[in-house]
């Protein structure tokens, strides 16, 4: 397996310490790449490609100024709290320092107090509207991906502490998937979990986030019924892996009215989401067909989402603009698969070094949003950049033991 030198692990530790101190001093209220796009003025130009591209460029050139002019306010984002909570738990597992456990519980408490609760269900959404072709999700609409990532944090907290509160949260999130998320039936007898309760998007990463959460719920509760509920959805995504090992963002049916270009895209971080969800299911089951899908999928990922110079690419076709989310996934996904793929950890290390050099403030370590060949948008996005970078570094450090992957 690939190794991380003492210097590289030290760099990651120093960087994560910088981000942890910043989060403790400033909190997680901040801007997001999608907050300004929810503004009515921006939304009105989205159907027109030239205007859409022009507004995106303007937001990259003047990210804070335009948000202030539009009176876009910083917000708290549940996904950021979930990522930081899981990161702190990983640091606790690595160091045994109770301060990390305390920080993790602070963020888990915020999630408990700010979730969408109904009966025995627990879920979270985004603090801004999301709109597109024939879709509109108002702010606060429960989102499967956000809820599943929170579920990862609660499940890890339960594994560490054995406290029933965390196990109960895991089960309550599973009830949200079983009761509120649509099941999109397919002709082959499988189904796909929808992205939210208000749409019918067949999106692979959202589907597998739901599947992985049902598997982890069965693991922490000892209830095998969750596995039966997840199996058809797992089969849906396994059977639709392409010959080259990739998955598109989603599947489009002939009568669908969603954006075909969006569903057909194969991008970096959503591919990473798919691989990491499957890796969790594989770790719990050891199923051969999942292992084979992972190996084929990671071979595609490694070949197509990094340039020869090691730059993380956002899609298979485009390197620029380089996006911090692709960079962080380029750290955490290979680290998570290092026990399955011999050279994966080397890729995680290389991406970490590249990201620190090119996508973070040299003094504070705060991550930039995205980079073009001729300028960099340095907007600090607390969910998209800060929280994901913090979590990726924590996961990387968790997987390093004596300079080698665990």
C-alpha positions as CSV (number, residue, x, y, z in Angstrom):
1,X,0.0,0.0,0.0
2,X,1.0,3.6,-0.6
3,X,2.5,5.4,2.3
4,X,2.3,8.9,3.8
5,X,5.6,10.3,5.0
6,X,5.8,11.9,8.5
7,X,6.1,15.3,6.8
8,X,2.8,14.7,4.9
9,X,0.9,13.5,7.9
10,X,2.3,16.5,9.9
11,X,1.2,18.9,7.2
12,X,-2.3,17.4,7.3
13,X,-2.4,17.7,11.1
14,X,-1.2,21.3,11.1
15,X,-3.8,22.2,8.4
16,X,-6.7,20.5,10.2
17,X,-5.6,22.3,13.4
18,X,-5.9,25.6,11.6
19,X,-9.3,24.9,10.3
20,X,-10.5,23.5,13.7
21,X,-9.4,26.7,15.5
22,X,-11.1,28.8,12.8
23,X,-14.4,26.9,13.2
24,X,-14.3,27.2,17.0
25,X,-13.6,30.9,16.8
26,X,-16.1,31.8,14.0
27,X,-18.7,29.0,13.8
28,X,-20.2,27.6,10.6
29,X,-22.5,30.4,9.5
30,X,-21.4,31.5,6.1
31,X,-21.9,31.7,2.4
32,X,-22.6,28.8,-0.1
33,X,-22.2,28.4,-3.9
34,X,-25.9,28.1,-4.2
35,X,-27.2,30.8,-1.9
36,X,-27.0,33.6,-4.5
37,X,-28.5,31.4,-7.2
38,X,-31.7,31.1,-5.1
39,X,-32.2,34.9,-5.4
40,X,-35.1,35.8,-7.6
41,X,-33.1,38.0,-9.9
42,X,-30.6,35.2,-10.6
43,X,-33.2,32.6,-10.9
44,X,-35.0,34.6,-13.7
45,X,-32.0,34.4,-16.0
46,X,-31.2,30.7,-15.4
47,X,-33.2,29.5,-18.4
48,X,-31.1,31.6,-20.8
49,X,-27.6,30.0,-21.3
50,X,-25.7,33.2,-22.1
51,X,-27.2,35.1,-19.1
52,X,-26.7,32.1,-16.9
53,X,-23.0,31.9,-17.8
54,X,-22.6,35.6,-17.4
55,X,-24.1,35.6,-13.9
56,X,-21.9,32.7,-12.9
57,X,-18.8,34.5,-14.0
58,X,-19.9,37.7,-12.2
59,X,-20.4,35.7,-9.0
60,X,-16.9,34.3,-9.4
61,X,-15.3,37.7,-10.0
62,X,-17.2,39.5,-7.3
63,X,-18.6,36.8,-4.9
64,X,-19.0,38.9,-1.8
65,X,-19.9,42.2,-3.4
66,X,-22.8,40.7,-5.4
67,X,-24.1,38.8,-2.4
68,X,-24.1,42.0,-0.4
69,X,-25.9,43.9,-3.2
70,X,-28.5,41.2,-3.4
71,X,-28.7,41.1,0.4
72,X,-27.9,37.4,0.5
73,X,-27.3,36.5,4.1
74,X,-24.9,33.9,5.5
75,X,-26.6,30.8,6.7
76,X,-26.1,27.7,8.9
77,X,-26.0,24.5,6.8
78,X,-26.8,21.1,8.4
79,X,-24.4,19.3,6.1
80,X,-21.5,21.4,7.4
81,X,-22.4,20.5,11.0
82,X,-22.6,16.8,10.1
83,X,-19.2,16.9,8.3
84,X,-17.4,18.7,11.1
85,X,-19.0,16.3,13.7
86,X,-17.7,13.3,11.9
87,X,-14.3,14.9,11.4
88,X,-14.0,15.6,15.1
89,X,-15.0,12.0,15.9
90,X,-12.3,10.7,13.5
91,X,-9.8,13.0,15.4
92,X,-11.0,11.5,18.7
93,X,-10.5,8.0,17.3
94,X,-7.0,8.9,16.2
95,X,-5.8,10.8,19.3
96,X,-8.1,9.9,22.2
97,X,-8.3,13.6,23.0
98,X,-11.7,14.2,24.8
99,X,-11.8,17.8,23.4
100,X,-12.6,16.4,19.9
101,X,-15.4,14.3,21.4
102,X,-16.8,17.5,23.0
103,X,-16.6,19.4,19.8
104,X,-18.4,16.6,17.9
105,X,-21.2,16.4,20.5
106,X,-21.7,20.2,20.1
107,X,-22.3,19.8,16.4
108,X,-24.5,16.7,16.8
109,X,-26.6,18.6,19.4
110,X,-27.1,21.4,16.8
111,X,-28.3,18.8,14.3
112,X,-30.7,17.3,16.9
113,X,-32.1,20.7,17.7
114,X,-32.4,21.9,14.0
115,X,-33.6,18.8,12.3
116,X,-37.0,18.4,10.6
117,X,-38.8,16.1,13.1
118,X,-42.1,14.4,12.6
119,X,-43.2,11.4,14.6
120,X,-40.2,9.0,14.6
121,X,-38.5,10.6,11.6
122,X,-35.4,12.9,11.5
123,X,-34.0,14.7,8.4
124,X,-32.4,17.9,7.2
125,X,-32.3,20.1,4.1
126,X,-30.6,23.2,2.7
127,X,-31.2,26.7,4.0
128,X,-31.9,28.1,0.4
129,X,-34.2,27.3,-2.4
130,X,-33.0,25.0,-5.2
131,X,-34.6,25.4,-8.6
132,X,-34.1,23.9,-12.0
133,X,-36.0,22.7,-15.0
134,X,-39.4,21.4,-13.7
135,X,-38.1,21.3,-10.1
136,X,-38.3,23.6,-7.2
137,X,-37.2,22.7,-3.7
138,X,-38.0,25.4,-1.1
139,X,-35.5,26.1,1.6
140,X,-35.8,23.5,4.4
141,X,-37.0,20.7,2.1
142,X,-35.6,17.5,3.5
143,X,-32.7,16.1,1.4
144,X,-31.6,12.5,1.4
145,X,-27.9,13.2,0.9
146,X,-27.8,15.7,3.8
147,X,-29.7,13.4,6.1
148,X,-27.5,10.4,5.2
149,X,-24.3,12.3,5.9
150,X,-25.7,13.3,9.3
151,X,-26.5,9.6,9.7
152,X,-22.8,8.8,9.2
153,X,-21.9,11.1,12.1
154,X,-24.5,9.7,14.4
155,X,-23.6,6.1,13.6
156,X,-20.0,6.8,14.3
157,X,-20.9,8.5,17.5
158,X,-22.8,5.5,18.6
159,X,-20.0,3.1,17.7
160,X,-17.6,5.2,19.8
161,X,-19.9,5.9,22.8
162,X,-22.6,3.3,22.8
163,X,-25.1,6.0,23.8
164,X,-28.7,5.2,22.8
165,X,-29.4,8.8,21.7
166,X,-27.1,8.4,18.7
167,X,-28.5,5.0,17.8
168,X,-32.0,6.4,18.0
169,X,-31.0,9.3,15.7
170,X,-29.7,6.7,13.1
171,X,-33.0,4.8,13.2
172,X,-35.0,8.0,13.0
173,X,-33.1,9.0,9.8
174,X,-33.8,5.6,8.4
175,X,-37.5,6.0,9.0
176,X,-37.3,9.2,6.9
177,X,-35.9,7.3,4.0
178,X,-38.5,4.5,4.4
179,X,-41.5,6.7,4.9
180,X,-40.9,10.0,3.1
181,X,-38.5,9.4,0.2
182,X,-40.1,8.2,-3.0
183,X,-39.3,4.8,-4.5
184,X,-39.0,5.1,-8.3
185,X,-40.0,1.7,-9.7
186,X,-38.1,0.2,-12.6
187,X,-39.1,-2.4,-15.2
188,X,-36.5,-4.8,-13.9
189,X,-38.1,-4.9,-10.5
190,X,-35.6,-2.6,-8.8
191,X,-36.3,0.9,-7.6
192,X,-34.4,4.1,-7.0
193,X,-34.8,6.3,-3.9
194,X,-35.6,9.8,-4.9
195,X,-33.5,12.8,-4.0
196,X,-36.1,14.5,-1.8
197,X,-39.8,14.0,-1.0
198,X,-40.8,16.6,-3.5
199,X,-39.2,15.3,-6.7
200,X,-38.7,12.1,-8.6
201,X,-35.1,12.4,-9.7
202,X,-33.4,9.0,-10.1
203,X,-29.9,10.1,-8.9
204,X,-27.3,7.5,-8.2
205,X,-25.4,9.1,-5.4
206,X,-28.6,10.0,-3.5
207,X,-29.9,6.5,-4.0
208,X,-26.8,4.9,-2.6
209,X,-26.6,7.3,0.3
210,X,-30.0,6.0,1.3
211,X,-28.9,2.4,0.7
212,X,-25.8,2.9,2.8
213,X,-27.7,4.5,5.6
214,X,-30.2,1.6,5.7
215,X,-27.2,-0.8,5.9
216,X,-25.6,1.1,8.7
217,X,-28.9,1.3,10.5
218,X,-29.2,-2.5,10.4
219,X,-25.6,-2.7,11.7
220,X,-26.1,-0.4,14.7
221,X,-29.6,-1.7,15.6
222,X,-29.3,-5.4,14.8
223,X,-32.5,-5.2,12.8
224,X,-32.1,-7.1,9.4
225,X,-35.4,-5.7,8.0
226,X,-33.6,-2.6,6.8
227,X,-31.4,-4.7,4.5
228,X,-34.5,-6.1,2.7
229,X,-35.7,-2.5,2.2
230,X,-32.4,-1.5,0.7
231,X,-31.6,-4.4,-1.6
232,X,-33.7,-3.4,-4.7
233,X,-32.2,0.1,-4.6
234,X,-28.7,-1.3,-4.3
235,X,-29.4,-3.5,-7.3
236,X,-30.6,-0.4,-9.3
237,X,-27.3,1.3,-9.1
238,X,-25.1,-1.8,-9.4
239,X,-26.9,-2.9,-12.6
240,X,-26.5,0.6,-14.2
241,X,-22.8,0.9,-13.8
242,X,-21.5,1.6,-17.3
243,X,-19.0,-0.6,-19.2
244,X,-16.2,1.8,-18.5
245,X,-16.9,1.6,-14.7
246,X,-18.6,5.0,-14.4
247,X,-22.0,6.1,-13.3
248,X,-23.8,9.1,-14.7
249,X,-25.3,11.6,-12.2
250,X,-28.7,10.1,-12.8
251,X,-30.9,8.1,-15.1
252,X,-33.3,9.7,-17.6
253,X,-36.5,8.0,-18.7
254,X,-38.2,9.0,-22.0
255,X,-41.0,10.8,-20.2
256,X,-38.8,12.6,-17.8
257,X,-38.9,16.4,-17.8
258,X,-35.6,17.0,-16.0
259,X,-32.5,18.4,-17.5
260,X,-30.9,15.6,-19.7
261,X,-27.5,17.3,-19.7
262,X,-27.4,17.3,-15.9
263,X,-28.4,13.7,-15.5
264,X,-25.9,12.5,-18.1
265,X,-22.9,14.3,-16.6
266,X,-20.2,12.2,-14.9
267,X,-18.5,14.3,-12.3
268,X,-15.8,14.0,-9.6
269,X,-17.4,14.4,-6.2
270,X,-20.7,12.5,-7.0
271,X,-18.7,9.6,-8.4
272,X,-16.8,9.7,-5.1
273,X,-20.1,9.7,-3.2
274,X,-21.1,6.5,-5.1
275,X,-17.8,4.8,-4.5
276,X,-17.7,5.6,-0.7
277,X,-21.4,4.5,-0.2
278,X,-20.7,1.2,-2.0
279,X,-17.5,0.8,0.1
280,X,-19.5,1.1,3.3
281,X,-21.9,-1.5,2.1
282,X,-19.1,-3.8,1.0
283,X,-17.4,-3.5,4.4
284,X,-20.6,-4.7,6.1
285,X,-21.3,-7.5,3.6
286,X,-18.2,-8.6,1.8
287,X,-20.3,-9.2,-1.3
288,X,-18.2,-10.0,-4.4
289,X,-20.3,-8.1,-6.9
290,X,-19.9,-4.9,-4.9
291,X,-16.1,-5.4,-4.7
292,X,-16.0,-5.8,-8.4
293,X,-18.1,-2.7,-9.0
294,X,-15.8,-0.8,-6.6
295,X,-12.6,-1.9,-8.4
296,X,-14.0,-1.0,-11.8
297,X,-15.4,2.3,-10.5
298,X,-12.2,3.4,-8.8
299,X,-10.2,2.5,-11.9
300,X,-12.4,4.9,-13.9
301,X,-12.2,7.5,-11.2
302,X,-8.4,7.4,-10.9
303,X,-7.9,7.5,-14.7
304,X,-10.4,10.3,-15.5
305,X,-10.6,12.7,-12.6
306,X,-7.0,13.8,-12.3
307,X,-4.6,15.4,-14.8
308,X,-1.1,14.0,-15.3
309,X,0.1,16.8,-13.0
310,X,-2.2,15.6,-10.3
311,X,-4.8,18.4,-10.6
312,X,-8.3,17.2,-9.5
313,X,-10.8,17.6,-12.4
314,X,-14.5,18.5,-11.7
315,X,-15.8,16.4,-14.7
316,X,-14.3,13.9,-17.2
317,X,-14.3,16.6,-19.8
318,X,-13.2,19.7,-17.9
319,X,-10.4,20.6,-15.6
320,X,-11.3,24.3,-15.1
321,X,-12.8,25.7,-13.1
322,X,-11.1,23.6,-10.4
323,X,-13.5,23.1,-7.6
324,X,-12.6,22.6,-3.9
325,X,-15.3,19.9,-3.7
326,X,-13.4,17.8,-6.3
327,X,-10.2,18.4,-4.4
328,X,-11.6,17.3,-1.0
329,X,-13.2,14.2,-2.6
330,X,-9.8,13.5,-4.2
331,X,-8.5,13.2,-0.6
332,X,-11.3,11.4,1.2
333,X,-12.4,8.9,-1.5
334,X,-8.9,7.3,-2.2
335,X,-8.2,7.3,1.6
336,X,-11.5,5.4,2.2
337,X,-10.7,2.8,-0.5
338,X,-7.0,2.4,0.4
339,X,-7.6,-1.1,1.9
340,X,-9.2,-2.3,-1.3
341,X,-7.0,-0.6,-3.9
342,X,-3.2,-0.8,-3.3
343,X,-2.1,2.6,-4.6
344,X,-5.2,4.6,-3.6
345,X,-3.6,6.2,-0.6
346,X,-0.8,7.6,-2.7
347,X,-3.5,9.4,-4.8
348,X,-5.0,10.8,-1.6
349,X,-1.6,12.1,-0.4
350,X,-0.8,13.7,-3.8
351,X,-4.2,15.4,-3.9
352,X,-3.8,16.7,-0.4
353,X,-0.4,18.3,-1.2
354,X,-1.8,19.8,-4.5
355,X,-4.8,21.2,-2.7
356,X,-2.8,22.8,0.1
357,X,-0.5,24.5,-2.4
358,X,-3.1,25.7,-4.9
359,X,-6.5,25.9,-3.2
360,X,-5.9,27.3,0.3
361,X,-4.7,30.5,1.8
362,X,-1.0,30.0,2.6
363,X,-1.3,31.6,6.0
364,X,-4.7,30.6,7.4
365,X,-5.3,27.3,5.5
366,X,-8.9,28.5,4.6
367,X,-9.9,26.8,1.3
368,X,-10.8,28.7,-1.8
369,X,-14.0,28.0,-3.7
370,X,-12.7,27.5,-7.2
371,X,-9.8,28.4,-9.5
372,X,-9.7,29.4,-13.2
373,X,-6.5,29.6,-15.2
374,X,-6.4,33.3,-14.8
375,X,-8.0,34.0,-11.4
376,X,-9.2,32.3,-8.2
377,X,-12.5,32.8,-6.5
378,X,-11.4,32.9,-2.8
379,X,-14.9,32.9,-1.3
380,X,-15.0,30.9,1.9
381,X,-18.0,28.5,1.5
382,X,-18.5,27.0,4.9
383,X,-20.4,23.9,3.7
384,X,-18.9,23.4,0.2
385,X,-15.3,24.2,1.1
386,X,-14.5,24.6,4.8
387,X,-16.5,21.7,6.2
388,X,-15.6,19.3,3.4
389,X,-11.9,20.2,3.7
390,X,-11.9,19.7,7.4
391,X,-13.6,16.4,7.1
392,X,-11.4,15.2,4.3
393,X,-8.2,16.0,6.3
394,X,-9.6,14.2,9.4
395,X,-10.5,11.1,7.4
396,X,-7.1,11.1,5.8
397,X,-5.4,11.3,9.2
398,X,-7.6,8.6,10.6
399,X,-6.5,6.3,7.8
400,X,-2.8,7.0,8.5
401,X,-1.1,4.8,11.0
402,X,2.7,4.8,11.3
403,X,3.0,6.3,7.9
404,X,0.8,3.7,6.3
405,X,-3.0,3.3,5.6
406,X,-4.9,1.4,8.3
